[in-house]
Amino acid sequence: MKHLPLFFDLTGRKVAVVGEGPKADLRVELVRSAGADVRRLDARSVTAKDLQGAVAAFVATGDEAADAAAYRQAKAAGVPVNVADRPALCDFIMPAIVDRDGVVVAISTGGASPTLATVLRGRIEAALPERLGVLARFATTFRAQVNALIADPAHRRAFFRRLVEGPAARLALAGDEAGARRVALGDLDAARRQMTPSGIAHIVGAGPGDPDLLTLRAAQLLQEADAILHDDLVPPAVLARARRDAEIVSVGKRKGRPSWAQADIDAELVRRVRAGQNVVRLKAGDPFVFGRGGEEVDALREAGLAYTVVPGITAALGCAASAGIPLTHRRRASAVTFVSGHSAKDGRQPAWASLVGEGHTLAIYMGATEAPAVRDRLLGAGADPSTPVAIVENGTRPDQLVSTGRLGDLARLAAAHAQSGAAGPSLIIVGDVAAYAAASQKPSLAKVS
């Protein structure tokens, strides 16, 4: 290594910053955040005496002669010095830094390419959870207990590995520190008695289909999962982001096809978590928007098992954006409602009359096969037959298909989709804003009207 990475405790220690301007300000802010006693010095008058007692000096004047003069004063005082943008005048260099509340990652290219270090910092920042510092402090609180209760060093290491990677870690990162502590104490008791600890379930939204629309947390969990129980509507491109040795299980439910009952999915989740697995329940769109995620959370709660919920981009948002349809618009729509095209289990229907009106957008899920009934209900509630509508099939995906028309022709538009052979998930958008789709389609997208 050309430079040895070291982390110094600067709390209360003198650090000098010579110069004015943005680069000097940045260095003042950085060392002050580490608890240093910062002394700001004028480049025109700084002397070796001013620098004596400092553990480090930063020079950022922007002037070559002034930089060199300040460098000589720092050397005369025996203080290690860093001169901004002048590698030849540096006893130490500044890395690109990722700071996660006490968990610090430093990236250096030895001065060869600061731009490369910056690019790498961006990638690492995207990969590290924002609350990583909370997890580090959480792990610290268990050190004394673990050392007292688990004698074998290998078992201690295994416990701490699970603590920072397993269910307790995910709860802490999600902000549920009380839940994380309960799980960690259970794991500690299981480790002490050499039992298999419980796992955790993550109810995760996969988004509308484009794998690049996965949230960062969803992508991280797919890489950590022992098993992934996925909806039928989750495409292969999203499943390809999973850990290579993860068990992939389709528990999809599609109309008119043999499928898992919801009670069976709930039971499978509980069984796997009790067996100690890290399980991702991967649901198309958002798990709490017509995704029955609430029922799965209820089952896990009743079983006393750990879980987290990771929202996803729901179909209304993803499909509308991909089709160029603003769900709200200053001149056209001031309200939007998500509606299921199917009746509730007890046969209750949405209050269609309250959903019909100028300036109101409807995003209707699971409505393509019910298009004639949806049209009739809206017309019966007083909707104008000339209201613009759009059907977005396979929204955000390469085979996206969009059709536009009028509410009175909704059944015909849906029939055209059924005959296209794509047979993908569809969303119906009703309202004046649906007319924007016609002018916004990319040439590569098929369109019927």
Helices and strands as residue ranges (DSSP letters): E 14-18, H 22-33, E 37-41, H 48-51, E 56-59, H 64-76, E 81-83, G 87-89, E 96-100, E 103-107, H 114-127, H 132-140, H 143-149, H 153-165, H 167-173, H 177-192, E 200-205, G 211-213, H 216-224, E 227-230, H 236-239, E 247-250, H 262-274, E 278-283, H 293-302, E 306-310, H 315-323, E 335-340, H 352-355, E 360-365, H 371-380, E 388-393, E 401-406, G 407-409, H 410-420, E 426-430, G 432-436, H 437-440, E 446-448
